[in-house]
C-alpha cells in the first residue's frame, strides 16, 4: 500500500506546486485606458437638487387610491422648473398616470436609441418609526457629510444626477448622434404590478418600432470592499440580470367552530405542517458563470493565501456552493429563495379558523419559472388538500452579455474613474424597472455610479437612508461620460 500513499502524496504535492504557480500569474488584467478629462459638474447644485427632490414625498402603494397623485404632479413641475433646457429641448410625455418619458432627439435617426431609467417613487416610512430617523425622512437634510431622506439612495439620487448630466450637456452644446430616452416610472416599488408605469413606457416605445441599443438602470453601485491584509478595493457591481418574483398563497379550509371543542389539528395547525414542508425543501443551488467570474475578479486583487484558494475557483465549485447555501446573504445568489412572509387564520382568539392561509415569496434564479415554482409546491406539500394559488409575479430576466458595448463602457468608466474598481457582473436580487425593457433591448445593465458602504446600502428602504455628498459629483460625471459615449456612433 506504500506505493498508493506515495502516489497520493505526489499528486497533492503537484497540485500545491501548480496552485502556487497559477496564483503567481493570477493577477488583474491591466488596461492602458486613457486618463479622463475633468468634467464640468456643479456638485453643489446637484446636491441641492437631490435634497429638493427628497422633500417631495412621491410614495407609491399597490392600491392606487392610497397614492397622493398631487405629489407626483409637484415632482414633475419641480423637474420642469429645475431643468429649463431639458424642458425646452426634449419632448415629454406623461404615461400611465404619472410615469414620465423624455425624448432627446439625435442627429442620426437611423441609429438605435439608448435609454436611461430611473423611478420617481419611494417606499413609505414604516408607521411608528418616524422618530427613529436622525433627521426627518422627507427633510433632505444636508449635514455636510450626508444627504438624508427617503430616496437618497433609492433612487432620487440616480434620477437627479441623470437630469443634471443631460442639462449640463445641453449647456455645453452637446448633440447626441442617436436618440436618448429618459424613462422615469412612478411605481417601481410596487413589485409585480401588472399596470407598471415602466411596462407602459416600454410597450409604448415598442408600438413605435423602437429598438434600444442599451438600457441603464439602478441595481448596482461602487461598494467598498476592504478586508485588512487581504484587499482594499471597490466592487463595481453591474447587474446583468435580475431574479424573478412570485407570490403564492397556500391555504387550508376547515369547518371552524368554537375553540372549546377543537379537533386534533385545526386549519392553522394543518397549515403549519404545509409551511414546514415548503421550508424544508429548498431549491437546489446553482453556480452561474457570472459568479465564478466575480469570485475570480476578487481573487486577482487579493493577497495570499486568499489568492491561492480563489485561483482554483472552478475546481472547488462544490465547496463554494456548500458554503454559500448556508449563509443567507450568499445563498440568494445561488438558489431560488423561499420565504414565508404572511399568515392569516381566525378573526378571534376563541374561534377556530374556517380558512388558514400563508403567503410565500419566491425570488427565482434565471432558468426557474413561475410554473416551476408552482409544480415544486404541489410536489413537496404532502397534504394534497392544501390549496395553492398564484398571487402575482414576474419571470426572471435573461442575462445580458458582458461583451456588449454598453457593459464594456460601464466597466471601462468604472476603471477610469476609480482605479481600485473590481468589475463585478452580478445577479440583482430585488426587482427593477429594467426588466420591462427586455422586450425592446438585449443589452440591459443595472448600475448606479455612487460610492457607498455595505452599512449605507442597508439603509435603503430602512431608517436613516442617506447618501454621502462626496459621491454625488462623481455620479453626474459618470452619466455625462456614459451619455457622450453611448449616444455617439460606434
Buried (B, 14 or more C-beta within 10 A) or exposed (E): EEEEEEEEEEEEEEEEEEBEEEBEEBEEEEEEEEEEEEBEBBBEBBBBBBBBBBBBBBBBBEEEEEBEEEBBBBBBEBBEEBBEEBBEBBEBEBBBBBBBBBBBBBEEEEBBBBBBBBBBBBBBBEEEEEEEBEBBBBBBBBEEEBBBBBBBBBBBBBBBBBBBBBBBBBEEEBEBBBBBBBBBBBBBBBBBBEEBBBBBBBBBBBEEEBEBBBBBBBBBBBBBBEEEEBBEBBBBBBBBBBBBBBBBBBBBBBEBBEBEEEEEEBBBBBBBBBBEBBEEEBBEBBBBEBBBBBBBBBBBBBEEEBBBBBBBBEEEBEEBBEEBBEEEEBBBBBBBBBEBEEBBBBEEEEEBBBBBBBBBBBBBBBEBBBEBBBEBBEEBBEEEEBEBEBEBBBBBBBBBBBEBBBBEBBBBBBBBBBEBBBBBBBBBBBBBBBBBBBEBBBBBBBBBBBBBEEEBBBBBBBBBBBBBBEBBBBBBBBBBBBBBBBBBEE
